[in-house]
Amino acid sequence: MIIMMFMKWFWYSCEQTSPTEYGSSCAPSVLIYFINMMLFKENPVQTGCNLYMFKTQPFIQKILVFVSLACIPVLLLGKPLYVTLTRKRNQKTKPTQQRKTENHSSVRKQVSFRLHDEDSPADTLTEDDASIAFEDEEDPLQKYLRELHEQKTEEQEEPISEVFIHQAIHTIEYVLSTISHTASYLRLWALSLAHAQLSEVLWQMVFQLGLKSNSFVGALKMFAFFAAWAGGTVAILILMEGLSAFLHTLRLHWVEFMSKFYTGLGYPFEPFSLRDIFEKEREEK
């Protein structure tokens, strides 16, 4: 829609020298294009005007709709399938790592026994056994943290049925919010229509009244009507309409746009305070 808006601004003109199909009377409505794209319908066109802005527009619109529909099963099944495959791969690698660890520990015990046993010849040790026996062992702290992380990961693993249910809920919520958010942005289009109507009212019912008289008194009236028209333009069209458009766009940014990224997780912000620190220390003592 944004690209088509710029195309409309640059291609269509109100000059007399421009072709008829690119005149202001044939300028299409981008909003109607968007609605017809989703409904797979076409509106009747005026004589001498083109139905679409360019030839491949209907083909591109159908591709965009089908790609959007194809993304729904990806959203629905992408994460559950990924979690299922990841868990199967982890289950296959765990026994191998466990057997490897057990083999290393058994080799270390044998080497230690041979080194401390006087009757056992030391030259029977292979280079692989010696490398396994004397390699650096894992730091106890790192080992504890790794085991703790694995334990928490196993505890936090959800059943695959719950993963499917949660992903279905998120998919339905995302699809419905996408449609509702897109429709919510149409409020800016409604504001532009209201702005145009208010401009027309102020022009026809205020300023044009001062242009109807050709006398000297009419010239004086025109100054009065111009002052009223300028005051209404600044107060209504600039201040009131500008504030309304600002509040609507701010609301759209925080609610519709930021809801795609903000989830509300984490912990609440607590500003630094020495008094709170001292009070907590006193309570602990």
KOLDRENGU-698176 format. One record per residue (C-alpha): residue in three letters; residue number from 1; x, y, z. Coordinates in Angstrom, 1 decimal, always signed. Layout:
<papas>
{papa 'ala', NUM, {X, Y, Z}}
...
</papas>
This chain:
<papas>
{papa 'met', 1, {+0.0, +0.0, +0.0}}
{papa 'ile', 2, {+2.8, +2.4, +0.8}}
{papa 'ile', 3, {+4.5, +1.8, -2.6}}
{papa 'met', 4, {+1.2, +2.3, -4.4}}
{papa 'met', 5, {+0.6, +5.5, -2.6}}
{papa 'phe', 6, {+3.9, +6.9, -3.8}}
{papa 'met', 7, {+3.1, +5.6, -7.3}}
{papa 'lys', 8, {-0.2, +7.4, -7.2}}
{papa 'trp', 9, {+1.4, +10.7, -6.1}}
{papa 'phe', 10, {+4.0, +10.6, -8.9}}
{papa 'trp', 11, {+2.0, +9.1, -11.8}}
{papa 'tyr', 12, {-1.3, +11.0, -11.6}}
{papa 'ser', 13, {-1.5, +14.7, -12.2}}
{papa 'cys', 14, {-4.2, +17.4, -12.6}}
{papa 'glu', 15, {-2.4, +19.1, -15.5}}
{papa 'gln', 16, {-4.2, +19.3, -18.8}}
{papa 'thr', 17, {-1.2, +18.0, -20.7}}
{papa 'ser', 18, {-1.1, +14.6, -18.9}}
{papa 'pro', 19, {-2.9, +11.6, -20.5}}
{papa 'thr', 20, {-6.5, +10.9, -19.6}}
{papa 'glu', 21, {-5.8, +7.6, -17.9}}
{papa 'tyr', 22, {-3.2, +9.4, -15.7}}
{papa 'gly', 23, {-5.4, +12.4, -14.8}}
{papa 'ser', 24, {-6.8, +13.3, -11.4}}
{papa 'ser', 25, {-10.3, +12.0, -12.4}}
{papa 'cys', 26, {-8.8, +8.5, -13.0}}
{papa 'ala', 27, {-6.6, +8.4, -9.8}}
{papa 'pro', 28, {-7.5, +5.1, -8.1}}
{papa 'ser', 29, {-8.2, +4.6, -4.4}}
{papa 'val', 30, {-5.4, +2.6, -2.8}}
{papa 'leu', 31, {-7.8, +1.6, +0.1}}
{papa 'ile', 32, {-10.3, +0.2, -2.4}}
{papa 'tyr', 33, {-7.4, -1.7, -4.1}}
{papa 'phe', 34, {-6.5, -3.3, -0.8}}
{papa 'ile', 35, {-10.2, -4.3, +0.0}}
{papa 'asn', 36, {-10.7, -5.8, -3.5}}
{papa 'met', 37, {-7.4, -7.7, -3.2}}
{papa 'met', 38, {-8.6, -9.5, -0.1}}
{papa 'leu', 39, {-12.1, -10.1, -1.5}}
{papa 'phe', 40, {-10.9, -11.1, -5.0}}
{papa 'lys', 41, {-13.3, -8.7, -6.7}}
{papa 'glu', 42, {-13.1, -5.7, -9.2}}
{papa 'asn', 43, {-15.0, -2.5, -9.2}}
{papa 'pro', 44, {-16.4, -0.9, -12.4}}
{papa 'val', 45, {-14.0, +1.6, -14.0}}
{papa 'gln', 46, {-14.8, +4.9, -15.7}}
{papa 'thr', 47, {-14.5, +5.3, -19.4}}
{papa 'gly', 48, {-10.9, +6.2, -20.5}}
{papa 'cys', 49, {-9.4, +5.1, -17.1}}
{papa 'asn', 50, {-7.4, +2.0, -16.3}}
{papa 'leu', 51, {-8.6, -0.6, -13.8}}
{papa 'tyr', 52, {-5.1, -1.1, -12.4}}
{papa 'met', 53, {-2.1, +1.1, -12.0}}
{papa 'phe', 54, {+0.1, -1.3, -13.9}}
{papa 'lys', 55, {-0.4, -4.5, -15.9}}
{papa 'thr', 56, {+1.0, -7.1, -13.5}}
{papa 'gln', 57, {-0.8, -5.6, -10.4}}
{papa 'pro', 58, {-3.6, -8.3, -10.2}}
{papa 'phe', 59, {-1.0, -11.1, -10.5}}
{papa 'ile', 60, {+1.2, -9.6, -7.7}}
{papa 'gln', 61, {-1.9, -9.1, -5.5}}
{papa 'lys', 62, {-2.9, -12.7, -5.8}}
{papa 'ile', 63, {+0.7, -13.8, -5.0}}
{papa 'leu', 64, {+0.7, -11.7, -1.9}}
{papa 'val', 65, {-2.6, -13.1, -0.7}}
{papa 'phe', 66, {-1.5, -16.7, -1.3}}
{papa 'val', 67, {+1.8, -16.2, +0.4}}
{papa 'ser', 68, {+0.0, -14.7, +3.4}}
{papa 'leu', 69, {-2.3, -17.7, +3.6}}
{papa 'ala', 70, {+0.7, -20.1, +3.2}}
{papa 'cys', 71, {+2.4, -18.5, +6.2}}
{papa 'ile', 72, {-0.4, -19.6, +8.5}}
{papa 'pro', 73, {+0.5, -23.4, +8.6}}
{papa 'val', 74, {+4.2, -22.4, +9.0}}
{papa 'leu', 75, {+3.2, -20.4, +12.1}}
{papa 'leu', 76, {+1.1, -23.2, +13.3}}
{papa 'leu', 77, {+3.4, -26.2, +12.8}}
{papa 'gly', 78, {+6.9, -24.6, +12.6}}
{papa 'lys', 79, {+7.7, -24.4, +16.3}}
{papa 'pro', 80, {+6.2, -27.8, +17.3}}
{papa 'leu', 81, {+8.0, -29.6, +14.6}}
{papa 'tyr', 82, {+11.3, -27.9, +15.4}}
{papa 'val', 83, {+10.9, -28.8, +19.1}}
{papa 'thr', 84, {+10.0, -32.4, +18.2}}
{papa 'leu', 85, {+13.1, -32.9, +16.0}}
{papa 'thr', 86, {+15.3, -31.1, +18.5}}
{papa 'arg', 87, {+14.2, -33.4, +21.3}}
{papa 'lys', 88, {+14.7, -36.5, +19.2}}
{papa 'arg', 89, {+18.2, -35.4, +18.3}}
{papa 'asn', 90, {+19.1, -34.7, +21.9}}
{papa 'gln', 91, {+17.8, -38.1, +23.0}}
{papa 'lys', 92, {+20.0, -39.8, +20.4}}
{papa 'thr', 93, {+23.1, -37.9, +21.5}}
{papa 'lys', 94, {+22.7, -38.3, +25.3}}
{papa 'pro', 95, {+23.4, -42.1, +25.3}}
{papa 'thr', 96, {+26.5, -41.6, +23.2}}
{papa 'gln', 97, {+27.8, -38.9, +25.5}}
{papa 'gln', 98, {+27.0, -41.0, +28.5}}
{papa 'arg', 99, {+28.8, -44.1, +27.1}}
{papa 'lys', 100, {+31.8, -41.9, +26.2}}
{papa 'thr', 101, {+32.0, -40.5, +29.7}}
{papa 'glu', 102, {+31.7, -44.0, +31.2}}
{papa 'asn', 103, {+34.5, -45.3, +29.0}}
{papa 'his', 104, {+36.7, -42.4, +30.0}}
{papa 'ser', 105, {+36.1, -43.0, +33.6}}
{papa 'ser', 106, {+36.9, -46.7, +33.3}}
{papa 'val', 107, {+40.1, -46.0, +31.5}}
{papa 'arg', 108, {+41.2, -43.6, +34.2}}
{papa 'lys', 109, {+40.5, -46.2, +36.8}}
{papa 'gln', 110, {+42.6, -48.8, +35.0}}
{papa 'val', 111, {+45.5, -46.4, +34.4}}
{papa 'ser', 112, {+45.4, -45.3, +38.0}}
{papa 'phe', 113, {+45.4, -49.0, +39.1}}
{papa 'arg', 114, {+48.3, -49.8, +36.8}}
{papa 'leu', 115, {+50.4, -46.9, +37.9}}
{papa 'his', 116, {+49.9, -47.7, +41.6}}
{papa 'asp', 117, {+50.3, -51.4, +41.2}}
{papa 'glu', 118, {+53.9, -52.5, +41.2}}
{papa 'asp', 119, {+53.2, -55.9, +39.6}}
{papa 'ser', 120, {+51.4, -54.4, +36.6}}
{papa 'pro', 121, {+53.8, -53.4, +33.8}}
{papa 'ala', 122, {+53.5, -49.7, +32.9}}
{papa 'asp', 123, {+54.6, -50.3, +29.3}}
{papa 'thr', 124, {+51.2, -52.0, +28.5}}
{papa 'leu', 125, {+49.5, -48.6, +28.5}}
{papa 'thr', 126, {+48.7, -47.2, +25.1}}
{papa 'glu', 127, {+49.0, -43.5, +24.1}}
{papa 'asp', 128, {+45.3, -43.2, +23.9}}
{papa 'asp', 129, {+44.8, -44.5, +27.4}}
{papa 'ala', 130, {+47.4, -42.2, +28.7}}
{papa 'ser', 131, {+45.9, -39.2, +27.0}}
{papa 'ile', 132, {+42.5, -40.0, +28.3}}
{papa 'ala', 133, {+43.8, -40.6, +31.8}}
{papa 'phe', 134, {+45.8, -37.4, +32.1}}
{papa 'glu', 135, {+43.6, -35.0, +30.2}}
{papa 'asp', 136, {+42.3, -32.0, +32.2}}
{papa 'glu', 137, {+39.1, -32.8, +34.0}}
{papa 'glu', 138, {+36.2, -30.5, +34.0}}
{papa 'asp', 139, {+36.1, -27.7, +36.6}}
{papa 'pro', 140, {+33.8, -28.7, +39.5}}
{papa 'leu', 141, {+32.0, -25.4, +39.3}}
{papa 'gln', 142, {+31.5, -25.7, +35.6}}
{papa 'lys', 143, {+30.3, -29.3, +36.0}}
{papa 'tyr', 144, {+27.8, -28.2, +38.7}}
{papa 'leu', 145, {+26.5, -25.3, +36.5}}
{papa 'arg', 146, {+26.2, -27.6, +33.5}}
{papa 'glu', 147, {+24.3, -30.3, +35.5}}
{papa 'leu', 148, {+22.0, -27.6, +37.0}}
{papa 'his', 149, {+21.3, -26.2, +33.5}}
{papa 'glu', 150, {+20.5, -29.6, +32.2}}
{papa 'gln', 151, {+18.2, -30.3, +35.1}}
{papa 'lys', 152, {+16.3, -27.1, +34.7}}
{papa 'thr', 153, {+16.0, -27.7, +30.9}}
{papa 'glu', 154, {+14.5, -31.1, +31.5}}
{papa 'glu', 155, {+12.1, -29.7, +34.1}}
{papa 'gln', 156, {+11.1, -26.8, +31.8}}
{papa 'glu', 157, {+10.4, -29.1, +28.8}}
{papa 'glu', 158, {+6.7, -29.0, +28.0}}
{papa 'pro', 159, {+4.8, -32.0, +26.7}}
{papa 'ile', 160, {+4.6, -31.8, +22.9}}
{papa 'ser', 161, {+0.8, -31.6, +23.1}}
{papa 'glu', 162, {+1.0, -28.4, +25.1}}
{papa 'val', 163, {+3.4, -27.0, +22.6}}
{papa 'phe', 164, {+0.9, -27.6, +19.8}}
{papa 'ile', 165, {-1.9, -26.0, +21.8}}
{papa 'his', 166, {+0.1, -22.9, +22.8}}
{papa 'gln', 167, {+1.3, -22.5, +19.2}}
{papa 'ala', 168, {-2.3, -22.8, +17.9}}
{papa 'ile', 169, {-3.4, -20.1, +20.3}}
{papa 'his', 170, {-0.5, -17.8, +19.3}}
{papa 'thr', 171, {-1.3, -18.4, +15.6}}
{papa 'ile', 172, {-5.0, -17.6, +16.0}}
{papa 'glu', 173, {-4.2, -14.5, +18.1}}
{papa 'tyr', 174, {-1.6, -13.3, +15.6}}
{papa 'val', 175, {-3.8, -13.7, +12.5}}
{papa 'leu', 176, {-6.8, -12.0, +14.1}}
{papa 'ser', 177, {-4.6, -9.2, +15.5}}
{papa 'thr', 178, {-3.0, -8.7, +12.0}}
{papa 'ile', 179, {-6.5, -8.2, +10.5}}
{papa 'ser', 180, {-7.8, -6.0, +13.3}}
{papa 'his', 181, {-4.6, -3.9, +13.4}}
{papa 'thr', 182, {-4.7, -3.3, +9.7}}
{papa 'ala', 183, {-8.3, -2.2, +9.9}}
{papa 'ser', 184, {-7.4, +0.0, +12.9}}
{papa 'tyr', 185, {-4.9, +1.9, +10.8}}
{papa 'leu', 186, {-7.9, +3.0, +8.6}}
{papa 'arg', 187, {-8.7, +5.6, +11.3}}
{papa 'leu', 188, {-6.0, +7.7, +9.8}}
{papa 'trp', 189, {-7.9, +7.5, +6.5}}
{papa 'ala', 190, {-11.1, +8.6, +8.3}}
{papa 'leu', 191, {-9.2, +11.5, +9.8}}
{papa 'ser', 192, {-8.0, +12.6, +6.4}}
{papa 'leu', 193, {-11.6, +12.6, +5.1}}
{papa 'ala', 194, {-12.8, +14.6, +8.1}}
{papa 'his', 195, {-9.9, +17.1, +7.5}}
{papa 'ala', 196, {-10.9, +17.5, +3.9}}
{papa 'gln', 197, {-14.6, +18.0, +4.8}}
{papa 'leu', 198, {-13.8, +20.6, +7.4}}
{papa 'ser', 199, {-11.5, +22.4, +5.0}}
{papa 'glu', 200, {-14.3, +22.5, +2.4}}
{papa 'val', 201, {-16.8, +23.8, +5.0}}
{papa 'leu', 202, {-14.5, +26.6, +6.1}}
{papa 'trp', 203, {-13.9, +27.6, +2.5}}
{papa 'gln', 204, {-17.5, +27.6, +1.2}}
{papa 'met', 205, {-19.3, +28.8, +4.3}}
{papa 'val', 206, {-16.8, +31.4, +5.6}}
{papa 'phe', 207, {-14.2, +32.7, +3.1}}
{papa 'gln', 208, {-16.4, +32.5, -0.1}}
{papa 'leu', 209, {-19.0, +34.8, +1.5}}
{papa 'gly', 210, {-16.5, +37.6, +1.5}}
{papa 'leu', 211, {-15.8, +37.1, -2.2}}
{papa 'lys', 212, {-19.4, +37.5, -3.4}}
{papa 'ser', 213, {-19.5, +41.4, -3.1}}
{papa 'asn', 214, {-17.8, +43.7, -5.6}}
{papa 'ser', 215, {-18.3, +46.9, -3.6}}
{papa 'phe', 216, {-16.0, +48.8, -1.3}}
{papa 'val', 217, {-18.0, +47.4, +1.7}}
{papa 'gly', 218, {-17.5, +43.9, +0.3}}
{papa 'ala', 219, {-13.7, +44.5, +0.4}}
{papa 'leu', 220, {-14.0, +45.4, +4.1}}
{papa 'lys', 221, {-16.1, +42.3, +4.7}}
{papa 'met', 222, {-13.5, +40.2, +3.0}}
{papa 'phe', 223, {-11.0, +41.2, +5.6}}
{papa 'ala', 224, {-13.4, +40.1, +8.4}}
{papa 'phe', 225, {-14.2, +36.8, +6.7}}
{papa 'phe', 226, {-10.6, +36.2, +6.0}}
{papa 'ala', 227, {-9.8, +36.7, +9.7}}
{papa 'ala', 228, {-12.6, +34.3, +10.7}}
{papa 'trp', 229, {-11.4, +31.8, +8.0}}
{papa 'ala', 230, {-7.8, +32.1, +9.1}}
{papa 'gly', 231, {-8.7, +31.7, +12.8}}
{papa 'gly', 232, {-10.8, +28.6, +12.1}}
{papa 'thr', 233, {-8.1, +27.1, +10.0}}
{papa 'val', 234, {-5.5, +27.5, +12.7}}
{papa 'ala', 235, {-7.8, +26.5, +15.6}}
{papa 'ile', 236, {-9.6, +23.6, +13.9}}
{papa 'leu', 237, {-7.6, +22.3, +11.1}}
{papa 'ile', 238, {-4.1, +22.8, +12.5}}
{papa 'leu', 239, {-4.4, +22.7, +16.3}}
{papa 'met', 240, {-7.4, +20.4, +16.9}}
{papa 'glu', 241, {-7.0, +18.1, +13.8}}
{papa 'gly', 242, {-3.2, +18.0, +14.4}}
{papa 'leu', 243, {-3.6, +17.0, +18.0}}
{papa 'ser', 244, {-6.2, +14.4, +17.0}}
{papa 'ala', 245, {-3.9, +12.9, +14.3}}
{papa 'phe', 246, {-1.0, +12.9, +16.8}}
{papa 'leu', 247, {-2.9, +11.1, +19.5}}
{papa 'his', 248, {-4.3, +8.5, +17.0}}
{papa 'thr', 249, {-0.8, +7.8, +15.5}}
{papa 'leu', 250, {+0.7, +7.6, +19.0}}
{papa 'arg', 251, {-2.0, +5.1, +20.1}}
{papa 'leu', 252, {-1.5, +3.1, +16.9}}
{papa 'his', 253, {+2.2, +2.9, +17.5}}
{papa 'trp', 254, {+1.9, +1.8, +21.1}}
{papa 'val', 255, {-1.0, -0.6, +20.8}}
{papa 'glu', 256, {-1.0, -2.1, +17.3}}
{papa 'phe', 257, {+2.7, -1.8, +16.3}}
{papa 'met', 258, {+4.4, -2.4, +19.6}}
{papa 'ser', 259, {+2.2, -5.4, +20.5}}
{papa 'lys', 260, {+4.0, -7.4, +17.9}}
{papa 'phe', 261, {+7.2, -7.2, +19.9}}
{papa 'tyr', 262, {+6.4, -6.3, +23.5}}
{papa 'thr', 263, {+5.5, -9.3, +25.7}}
{papa 'gly', 264, {+5.7, -7.8, +29.2}}
{papa 'leu', 265, {+8.2, -10.4, +30.5}}
{papa 'gly', 266, {+11.1, -9.7, +32.9}}
{papa 'tyr', 267, {+11.0, -7.9, +36.2}}
{papa 'pro', 268, {+9.7, -4.5, +37.3}}
{papa 'phe', 269, {+12.1, -1.6, +37.3}}
{papa 'glu', 270, {+13.3, -0.5, +40.8}}
{papa 'pro', 271, {+15.3, +2.7, +41.0}}
{papa 'phe', 272, {+18.5, +2.8, +43.0}}
{papa 'ser', 273, {+17.9, +3.8, +46.6}}
{papa 'leu', 274, {+20.4, +3.7, +49.5}}
{papa 'arg', 275, {+17.5, +3.8, +51.9}}
{papa 'asp', 276, {+16.0, +0.6, +50.5}}
{papa 'ile', 277, {+19.4, -1.1, +50.7}}
{papa 'phe', 278, {+19.9, -0.1, +54.3}}
{papa 'glu', 279, {+16.4, -1.2, +55.3}}
{papa 'lys', 280, {+16.9, -4.6, +53.6}}
{papa 'glu', 281, {+20.2, -5.1, +55.5}}
{papa 'arg', 282, {+18.5, -4.2, +58.8}}
{papa 'glu', 283, {+15.7, -6.7, +58.2}}
{papa 'glu', 284, {+18.3, -9.4, +57.4}}
{papa 'lys', 285, {+20.2, -8.7, +60.6}}
</papas>
